């Protein structure tokens, strides 16, 4: 290790040997308090500003004083995240680029190693050189990446450090992230900030992908494959990443790399691999499965056969479609299937109406249903293609936000998105499905495969309302059909087509479910809460009434009617007024 074990913020001075001693001054003078026994290094470690000021003012210590390992006072404030103590030493003109410790590091290296982003920002602002290297040839950027200190990496890159800065062996930060960091954040961040993932180190000629496979870092491997890195690059041993995986026997890496190679046409594949690994084809098959299910179910349930036989045919149809889904499904299938199912139910409902319910329904009911046949598809398509309020920024704006966040006297760090590298405004959230930050995020809707946020929330409520009316009309038409075409045996007997009975159950369930969804949305709108805020209100302290996390109220609320008016009448591009000042833990 470069340094002795650091004293952390939570350490108690009373537990140290210095504090436990009961030294008294000669002559019977009263016992000194533990903090009065601190030397300059201990005062820097614990951030005891009063004691440190006394030692500096009295001349007992110099701002640039070092210990036996050449570690300066600033080193100790940096490693222990003592911001005010570091600020004091800098104001007293200490050497911000002092070299010390076994690894001959600067205070900036120490702060970067432990992820103290505000200390790093303070040092950089006051002349610390981010290009200085320790005895191993690492800059603070390399050290921050190696220890997965994402905020520090973000700040250093935003201040102008190149994401491709090489160490003494030409290892870039991306290579170190792939080799040493079992987290996706630093590697994704470096890629977002423009890192060249094709660079090779000097010793082995390995790229970041090679290093991920050498180390067996599957998280980094998946990130690099998602970024479509070149799979054909060879190192000095003429080995590709796949060759290394085969040599080391890493079955997971072999499977992932072979799949990626087949998708890029680098390896031959048989028909089942082509079927399962063609993402567009898989999406189309999964999307079409609900349509196929309703088609074959209608055939099975409308056949003139004994009930037991029809039940077996229906069960076989269910199993067949389930097997097809399991055979072709991939990680994206859960995003496609609900949308296909929702559209298939809409289409089947329209077909049922035209061929079954229409002639049994009054004119006004038919007219309303035909209107909804136009309105519902239009709203569905509009929501599917809509921008829910994605937060966009340029590279320069992103850097400015990151720098401002850590150089500010009162930064709000919890609002920083490590994936998008932006500071999110209040009520915004990163959607894991869309992989984007959404302004005033409500939820991700699987039925339209899109987020619901600031810009399309009103359309979503209109969509729910139209579905509610459509389900009510379809259920009414179905009941009228049963009244006219089926034999009803009081009190609970019913002789009708199995297909009709199935749709009676489906429409009844969906009507109840959509009614609940619409009611919940209206309640949340009048409460000035989003779905995300309602579900996570216990985590957001600014929603707690009198500090009670079980008693929540939206701080954005101005009364039910005012909230409803604001939702209905404000511009879709308006962010809305924030009625409270949020702290770090609130955002």
Phi, psi and omega in degrees: 000152182285334190214166175291165183300126183289151175270121185272168185300327184276354180296146182254125183296331181297343182272355182273162181296326180296319183288328184283345179287154182240048183293136176238152177287156182294159178086012176076019178292157185299154182295135180282147175290152182305319183292342177280349178267354183295138167273181186296322181295317179294321178298322177291320180298317184269354181070032179279091186296318182299313180292319181296318177299317180300314182295322179288318182291325182280350182084004179289341179217149177257146178303333181255019181298146180234159178264194184296336179263014182066019177275125183278170176300325180293327174303315185288325175291326182292316184287334180260007175060042178266085188298311183294323178293319177296319179298320179297314180297321179293320177296332178272015172068041174287168179276108183286345180250027180299140179258130181199169178087171182300324182268008179051059184254162175266166173304329179296320176300316183295316179294320180295322182299327183256007173075025180273085189294323181291324175295317177302314180297318179298316180295315180298318180298334184250028168099005177295138184266111181285356180266353179292144183246150175275187185295339178270000178086017182262138169274168176304329178296315178299316182296317180297320179293315182301328181257017174055041178268078189302315179301321179294318177302314181300316181294313182297321178293319180294333178276002173112000176293136181288135176292350180252019179303120182272153171269197184295336180254017180067020173283125179272164175304324179296322177296318179293322178296319179290328185276323194241341189255117178266060177205149183274343190298305184299319182293316177298320180297315179298319178295318179298325181273010170096021179296141177272108185275002179262355182294152181240150175279165186282326186284315187243347183071026181273144170268179177301323180294318176302314183294325177297320180286320178303317183275349184071031181273091186289331177295314178294322178302313181294322177298314181294321178293323176296330180275003176057048177291161181290123182270352187265355184292134179251151176269193183293339177270011181063031180251133169276174177299324179293322177299318179295318180299319179292322181292322181274351179074028179278096187296322180295313179297321178300313182297315181293317181289322177294320177298314179297322179294319178295321179296330180267007178075019181271341178229148177288153180217147176272177192296326180291324177292318178300319181294313186280337186257358174271100187301319181294319179294318178299316179299319180293320180294313181297320179296325183278343183303316178299323177297315179297320181299313181293326179296307183289330176294319179297322178295313183295318186278344180260359178288148179276084182220162175302151183303322181296319180293316179297324178295318178295318179296319179294318178297320178296320177299317179297313181295321180298315181289327175295317179296319178299318180296313180298324184291319187257347190297144172230190186295336182272351187296326180293343176276332186269321186301312180299321179294318177297319179296317180296317180291322179297320178294322178297314181296316181295323178297318178296317179297315177302319181297311183297319187266343185236305191275334192304312184290347181258002185252147177291164186301314183298322178294318179294318181297317179296318180296317180296325176296319180291335176299333177270316187292314184297312177299323179295315179294321179298312180294319180299316179292320180298321183267355189284157171268113183287353184119042180299137178274118182245149179204155176273170179299317181295318179294322179298314179297318181297320179295316182296314180297313181299326182296319185267342178268351178289151179292328180231072183289148173254093189277335184290349179269002181276127178267118182287344179272310181275345181059047177223160173268117183282138172290163179306144177078001178270161182204152175274125178271122182289336180282312180277343183058039179220155172273135185240131179289134184043061184296129175260298177190169172261122184266115181290338184285338175242000179053049179204160176281155171249120184215204186304317190273345182231013182295320179297319178298324180293319178295320176298322178297313178299319180296318179293321177294321178301312180294318181298318180293322178297318180291316180298319179294322177295314178299322179294318179296320178295322177297315179299320179300321185271328189252339184253155178266124182254127180247106179299148002271342186221011182277144180209121178252103185209169179300141178299325177299316180295318179296322178298316181286335173297318177294316182297310182296322180296314180296313183294325178297316179296317183294315180293323177299316178297315180299314180295316178298320180293320178297316180295321177298315181294321179297315180288342176265358182059046178229148172265168177300317179299318180292322180295318182287333184245017183301330180294342180267341185262108186295335180286355174263352185276133177270120180057033177077005181266113184287349177267352176243101189243150176208139182290128176287351180268357185283138175237025183105148188302311184291320178295319177298316180296318179296318180297319180295318186282330192251342182288160177292143180294341178267357181279132182284340182087149182281138175267121188269355181224162173265125185263149175258178182306315186283348184275333192276000000 
